[in-house]
Amino acid sequence: MKIKNNIFSEAIDKATGTELFESLFSDERVLIERIVSSGESTPDGVWLEQAKNEWVIVMQGNAVLEIETGGLHELQTGDYVHIPSGTKHRVVQTSELPQCIWLAVHWKNEK
C-alpha cells in the first residue's frame, strides 16, 4: 500500500488523449477520485445523471460545465461545484495544456 502520493504525479503523462479516472480512496459510502482530462467533453446531446452526489474541484487547468437547470459554468483552477444526485449535467470543454486535473468526491445520501 502506497502511503504518500501526489495529485499531480505519475499517471498524468499517460492520460494524453484519453480521460483518466483514478480512485484515490473508496469505501461503502464515499469515492474520492482524480480525473485527468485532456480536451475531452461529453458528446453533444448526452447528459450525465448520477445516483450519487458529487463535489468536484479543478486542481489544474480549466473546464466548462453545463448544468441542465443552471446553465454554463466556467471553472478555473481552484473553482469547485456541488452536483446533487439526479442533476443532469455535462462537461462542455476541458483544457489540454495544461491538462485539467479534477478532484471528485462522490457519496450517497444516508436514509
N, C-alpha and C positions, 0 to 999 in steps of 0.2 A: 504494500500500500504506500502510495506516494503521499507524504505529509504536506510538503510545500510545493506550490506551483505558482504560475504567474498567468494572469488573464491575457497577457499579450504574447505569450510564448508558444513555441513548438508548432502546433498544427496549423497556424495561420499560413505559413508558406504552402502547405498542402491544399489550402482551400481555394486557390485560384480557379475560377471557372465553375465551381460547384459550391453551393452553400453548405456550410459545416455546422452540424448540431452536435454539441459535446456535453454530456451530462457531467456536472461537477459534483452534485450531491442529489440523492433521491431516497425517499422512504415512502411509507404508505400514504402520507399526507402532502408531501411537497416535492417538487422537482426544481432544481436550480441548474440552469444550463447556459453555456456560452454558445452564441450563434455568430458565425463569421460569414458575412455577405460580401460579395464582390460584384456588385452591379445587378444582382438578381431582383426580381419583383414577382408579385403574384400575377398570374395571367389575367388579361382583361376579362371582365365578366365573372371572375371567380371571387367568392367571398369566403374567408376563413371564419369559422364559428366553433369555438372550443367549449368543452364541458367544464373546464377548469378556469378559474380566474388567472389573469396574467399581469404581472408587473414587470416592465422592461425598461432598461436604461441603455442609452447609447454611450458606450465607453470610448469609442473612437469613430471618426468619420461622421456621416450624416445619413439621414433617410427621410422619406416622406411616407407617412402612414395615413390611410383613409379609414375613417370610422363611418359606417353607413348612415348613422343618425347624427354624426358630429362633424362631417366634412374632412378637409385635408389638414394634416398637422406636420409641419416641417420640424424634424428633430435634429438637433446638433449635439455634439459631444456634451455629455452631462444632462441632457434632457431625458425625462422619464415619463411614462404614462401607465395608468392602470386600465386594463381592459377586462371588465367584468365578464364572467362566463355567459355564453349565449350572445355576446355582442358581435355582430358581423363587422369584419374589418379586413383590410388588405394592405400589403406593402406595395406602394406605387413605385418606389425607387430606393436604391441603396448606393452609396459611393463605392467606387472601385479602388481609387487611390486617394486617401488611404482606405483600406478595406473598412467596412462597417462592422464593428465588434459590439454585439449586444450582450447584456447580462439579463437573463429572463428568470423569473420566479413564477412557478405555476402551483396553484393549490385549489383544493375543493373546499366549499363552504361546509362547515360542520352542521349536522342536522340533529 
